[in-house]
Amino acid sequence: MLRSLRFTSRTPARPILAGLIGVFALAACGGCQMAYFLTDPDKTEEVKAEYGKIGDRTVAILVWADRSTLDIYPRTRYRIGKAVEYWMKKNLPEARFVRAEEVRRLQEGSGANWEGMTARQLCERLKCDMVLRVDLLEYTTRASGTRELRKGRVRATANLYDGGEKGGEEAVYETVVLATYPPKSWHGVPDMDENQILHETVETFAQETARKFYDHGVLLREKPAR
């Protein structure tokens, strides 16, 4: 009888323990939800420029793309250069920029080997102080893992050169910029044609590139998770 009593006195321990675990789990989940609601996703956080020394100088934006890309998209260099110029000019009011049409004439109509020119030579040719060279690594409307999925992707290195007395042999700032459309999505955009996808992707890429050079606000919901 005593053994039976001892056995029955222990049997409720398991459901009690399970209940306690459930309570703690709910509390933790509630804490996560509370933290989410306490953080307003529409609030912005100020982000400092990665390179904020352009000032009032004149910048030329030159875009490089491989031959296979240019064969499919002949206007790629001009398209990206024009978009980056627009967003930088909009947000760097003191700076001046060589018009994309002038850069295009150098790249396509002058016969000059612009790829082999130093930053100082380019600055002399285009009458500017700095050169922002954007080298395309990816320029596509197809997802890398699933080729039948339509998703814009532009990835490039961006190197800023100062064509001063040292000749601009080394970049004063360098980075890699990646833009996808739609951003932060595993799904494609089947209801958009290729030109629309490229337009949106290039605009996103140009904004991301320009943001490297000026202070700006970022919505908390757009910040990458840590």
Secondary structure, 3 states (H helix, E strand, C coil): CHHHHHHHHHCCHHHHHHHHHHHHHHHHHHHHHHHHHHCCCCCEEEECCCCCCCCCCEEEEEEECCHHHHHHCCCHHHHHHHHHHHHHHHHCCCCEECCHHHHHHHHHHCCCCHHHCCHHHHHHHHCCCEEEEEEEEEEEEECCCCCCCEEEEEEEEEEEEECCCCCCCCCCEEEEEEEEECCCCCCCCCCCCHHHHHHHHHHHHHHHHHHHHCCEEEEHHHCCCC
